[in-house]
């Protein structure tokens, strides 16, 4: 089965890169991949922010109970927003709805798709019908933002190239939680609490907050710059040349792969978390996914509950998570290539052979409520070390 790779996100770019419910074969054959050791899920808790080499991060973590930041790292550094800007698009639409905040059914559906499943078409609708960059110009003073700016003049239609900072992202969430009228707060945060694992474009968007912490949480994620393989080399290089020029003009990196995790964590939305990251050009989506999740999990987040289990790397692409320890069971989801997974326990099931690897043990992944054959867990043993049997 061919490897699936994610795509570039910014305008109306909808594709099925990493389709989460694809009913294809178990996984592609692969061999010779070095296998590594697991990471205890609790070991990183309470440590300093673990920013991986080659990653640029902007971090702001605000504890609403104490009114203080527990983490700040490059909090005022500008990043392109990717889909995080969709919260501002929703707030701009809702701002002038009147005291009853009557939202037509068609717009309710559009807002749901944009906020829960990160639908690009919905964002482009609001961008084109409500003045494009004028939306950002309106929202900056409304929300008291200091580092947010419209997309560069060279990319006026690219709402995902809006400049944001981690500090401003926290301000947006604090407005939603503490200042927005109840109908606005309930509508927007209600959708963010119900964010789907699979985005409208097929991306698994449960990295960062959703993987590092148990519910309750709300989240709005962002991703940009990952290659779908859908363009020719010449087209891709031409686009990269335009992005490099725009980066120089605007002072914002529009080339490196961007992956952001933002939202609230804990009972009563105790803590606001904003982690914005850039990864070296060419970084695979699964690699960035794992790095960001580990970074978020290393933060001091009051009220957060970290899931029990151990993190293990995986190998292969198009790897399926199943409802039971057999390939006859339903496909729960498809993993991003090379992502790390949390394993709670393991059980014997159907024997899987992908030479030179073979195993009849399957890892239970509690955050997917499904099973992954140990063949695609990147350790040398057939049975995962230190992981209990499922009861």
Residue pairs with C-beta under 8 A, 6 or more apart in sequence:
1 24
1 25
1 27
1 28
1 318
2 28
2 318
3 28
3 317
3 318
3 337
4 17
4 18
4 19
4 317
4 318
4 334
4 337
5 17
5 18
5 226
5 227
5 228
5 229
5 284
5 285
5 337
6 17
6 18
6 202
6 203
6 223
6 226
6 227
6 228
6 285
6 336
7 13
7 15
7 17
7 201
7 226
7 227
7 228
7 230
8 224
8 225
8 226
8 227
8 228
8 239
9 82
9 83
9 120
9 160
9 201
9 223
9 224
9 225
9 226
10 82
10 155
10 158
10 159
10 160
10 161
10 224
11 120
11 124
11 157
11 158
11 159
11 160
12 120
12 121
12 124
13 120
13 201
14 119
14 120
14 121
14 200
14 201
15 201
15 202
15 228
15 230
16 201
16 202
17 201
17 202
17 203
17 226
17 228
18 202
18 203
18 204
18 285
18 334
18 336
19 198
19 202
19 334
20 197
20 198
20 202
20 204
20 333
20 334
21 198
21 331
21 333
21 334
22 318
22 331
22 334
23 331
24 318
25 318
26 319
26 320
26 327
26 352
26 373
27 316
27 317
27 318
27 319
27 320
27 354
27 376
28 316
28 317
28 318
29 354
29 355
30 315
30 316
30 317
30 354
31 354
31 355
31 356
31 357
32 356
33 315
33 316
33 378
34 378
35 315
35 378
35 379
35 380
36 313
36 378
36 379
37 379
38 310
38 311
38 312
38 343
38 379
38 384
38 385
38 386
38 387
39 294
39 310
39 311
39 312
39 340
40 310
40 311
41 297
41 306
41 307
41 308
41 309
41 310
41 311
41 342
42 306
42 308
44 50
44 294
44 297
44 298
45 297
45 298
45 306
46 300
47 298
48 298
49 57
49 59
49 71
49 73
49 295
49 298
49 299
50 294
50 295
50 298
51 57
51 73
51 295
52 291
52 294
52 295
54 279
54 280
54 283
55 277
55 278
55 279
55 291
55 295
56 74
56 77
56 253
56 256
56 277
56 278
57 73
57 74
57 275
57 276
57 277
57 278
57 295
58 73
58 74
58 75
58 76
58 77
58 79
58 165
58 166
58 274
58 275
58 276
58 277
59 71
59 72
59 73
59 74
59 75
59 166
59 274
59 275
59 276
59 299
60 69
60 71
60 72
60 75
60 165
60 166
60 167
60 169
60 170
60 272
60 273
60 274
61 69
61 70
61 71
61 72
61 271
61 272
61 273
61 274
61 299
61 300
61 301
62 68
62 69
62 70
62 170
62 174
62 271
62 272
63 69
63 70
63 270
63 271
63 302
63 303
64 174
64 177
64 178
64 269
64 270
64 271
64 272
65 270
65 302
65 303
66 302
69 75
70 271
70 299
70 300
70 301
70 302
71 299
71 300
72 166
72 167
73 166
74 166
75 165
75 166
75 167
76 146
76 147
76 165
76 166
76 167
77 165
77 166
77 276
78 147
78 149
78 163
78 164
78 165
78 251
78 252
79 163
79 164
79 165
79 252
79 253
79 258
79 260
79 276
79 277
79 278
80 160
80 161
80 162
80 163
80 164
80 224
80 252
80 253
80 254
80 258
81 159
81 160
81 161
81 162
81 163
81 164
81 222
81 260
82 160
82 222
82 223
82 224
82 258
82 260
83 118
83 120
83 123
83 160
83 220
83 221
83 222
83 223
84 164
84 169
84 220
84 221
84 222
84 260
84 262
84 276
85 123
85 136
85 159
85 160
85 162
85 164
85 222
86 114
86 115
86 118
86 122
86 123
86 220
87 115
87 172
87 176
87 188
87 192
87 220
88 135
88 136
88 139
88 143
88 148
88 162
88 172
89 114
89 123
89 126
89 127
89 130
89 135
89 159
90 111
90 114
90 115
90 126
90 188
91 139
91 142
91 143
91 172
91 175
91 176
91 180
91 184
91 188
92 126
92 130
92 135
92 138
92 139
93 107
93 111
93 126
93 130
94 101
94 103
94 184
94 187
94 188
95 138
95 142
97 103
100 183
101 181
101 183
101 184
101 187
103 111
103 187
108 187
110 119
110 122
110 125
110 126
111 122
111 187
111 188
111 191
112 191
113 119
113 121
113 122
113 200
114 122
114 123
114 126
115 188
115 191
115 192
115 195
115 220
116 191
116 192
116 194
116 195
116 196
117 195
117 196
117 198
117 199
117 200
118 199
118 200
118 201
118 203
118 205
118 220
118 221
119 199
119 200
120 200
120 201
121 200
123 159
124 159
126 135
127 135
127 157
127 159
128 157
132 150
132 156
132 157
132 159
133 150
133 151
133 156
136 148
136 149
136 150
136 162
137 150
139 145
139 148
140 148
140 149
143 168
143 171
143 172
143 175
144 171
145 168
145 171
145 172
146 165
146 167
146 168
147 163
147 164
147 165
147 167
147 168
148 162
148 163
148 164
148 165
148 168
149 162
149 163
150 162
150 163
151 157
151 158
151 159
151 160
151 161
151 162
151 163
152 161
152 246
152 249
152 250
152 252
152 254
153 249
154 242
154 245
154 246
154 249
154 250
155 161
155 242
155 246
155 254
160 222
160 224
161 246
161 252
161 254
163 250
163 252
164 276
165 276
166 274
166 275
166 276
167 274
169 262
169 274
169 276
170 272
170 274
173 262
173 263
173 264
173 272
173 274
174 272
176 184
176 185
176 188
176 189
177 185
177 189
177 264
177 269
177 272
180 188
189 218
189 264
189 269
192 218
192 219
192 220
192 263
192 264
193 216
193 217
193 218
195 205
195 210
195 218
195 219
195 220
195 221
196 205
197 204
197 205
197 206
197 210
197 333
198 204
198 205
198 333
199 205
199 221
203 223
203 285
204 289
204 333
204 334
204 335
204 336
204 339
205 219
205 221
205 223
206 367
207 221
207 259
207 261
207 288
207 289
207 290
207 292
207 293
208 219
208 221
208 259
208 260
208 261
208 275
208 292
208 293
208 295
208 296
209 217
209 219
209 261
209 262
209 263
209 265
209 273
209 296
210 217
210 219
210 261
210 367
211 293
211 296
211 297
211 342
211 367
212 293
212 294
212 296
212 297
212 304
212 306
213 265
213 296
213 297
213 301
213 304
213 305
213 306
213 307
214 304
214 305
214 306
214 307
216 265
216 266
216 267
216 269
217 263
217 264
217 265
217 266
218 263
218 264
218 269
219 261
219 262
219 263
219 264
220 262
220 263
221 259
221 260
221 261
221 262
222 258
222 259
222 260
222 262
222 276
223 257
223 258
223 259
223 260
223 285
224 257
224 258
225 255
225 256
225 257
225 258
225 281
226 257
226 284
226 285
226 288
227 236
227 282
231 239
240 255
243 254
243 255
244 254
244 255
246 254
247 253
247 254
247 255
253 278
255 281
256 278
256 279
256 280
256 281
257 278
257 279
257 280
257 281
257 282
257 283
257 285
257 288
258 276
258 277
258 278
258 279
259 277
259 279
259 285
259 288
259 289
259 292
260 274
260 275
260 276
260 277
261 273
261 275
261 292
261 296
262 273
262 274
262 275
262 276
263 272
263 273
264 270
264 271
264 272
264 273
265 271
265 273
265 301
265 303
265 304
266 301
266 302
266 303
266 304
266 305
267 303
270 302
270 303
271 301
271 302
271 303
271 304
273 296
273 299
273 301
275 292
275 295
275 296
275 299
277 288
277 291
277 292
277 295
279 287
279 288
279 291
284 336
284 337
284 338
285 336
285 337
286 314
286 335
286 336
286 337
286 338
286 339
287 338
289 336
289 339
289 340
290 313
290 338
290 339
290 340
293 340
294 311
294 340
297 306
307 342
307 344
307 366
307 367
308 344
308 366
309 342
309 343
309 344
309 366
309 387
310 342
310 343
310 384
310 386
310 387
311 340
311 341
311 342
311 343
312 340
312 341
312 343
312 363
312 377
312 378
312 379
312 384
313 338
313 339
313 340
313 377
313 378
314 335
314 338
314 339
314 340
314 341
314 372
314 376
314 377
314 378
315 338
315 376
315 378
316 337
316 354
316 376
317 337
317 338
318 334
318 337
319 334
319 335
319 337
319 372
319 376
320 331
320 332
320 333
320 334
320 335
320 372
321 331
321 332
321 333
321 334
321 335
321 365
321 368
321 370
321 371
321 372
322 329
322 330
322 331
322 332
322 362
322 370
322 371
322 372
323 329
323 330
323 331
323 332
323 370
323 371
324 349
324 371
325 347
325 348
325 349
325 350
325 362
325 371
325 373
326 349
326 350
327 350
327 352
328 350
329 371
332 368
332 369
332 370
333 368
333 370
335 341
335 372
341 363
341 365
341 367
341 368
341 372
341 377
342 365
342 366
342 367
343 363
343 364
343 365
343 377
343 384
343 387
344 364
344 365
344 366
344 387
344 390
345 363
345 364
345 387
345 388
345 389
345 390
345 391
346 361
346 362
346 363
346 364
346 374
346 383
346 384
346 387
346 388
346 389
346 390
347 361
347 362
347 364
347 371
347 389
347 390
348 360
348 361
348 362
349 360
349 361
349 362
349 371
349 373
350 360
350 362
350 373
351 358
351 359
351 360
352 358
352 359
352 360
352 373
352 375
353 375
354 375
354 376
357 375
358 375
358 382
359 373
359 374
359 375
359 382
359 383
360 382
361 373
361 374
361 382
361 383
361 384
362 371
362 372
362 373
362 374
363 371
363 372
363 373
363 374
363 377
363 384
363 387
364 370
364 371
364 390
365 371
365 372
374 382
374 383
374 384
377 384
379 385
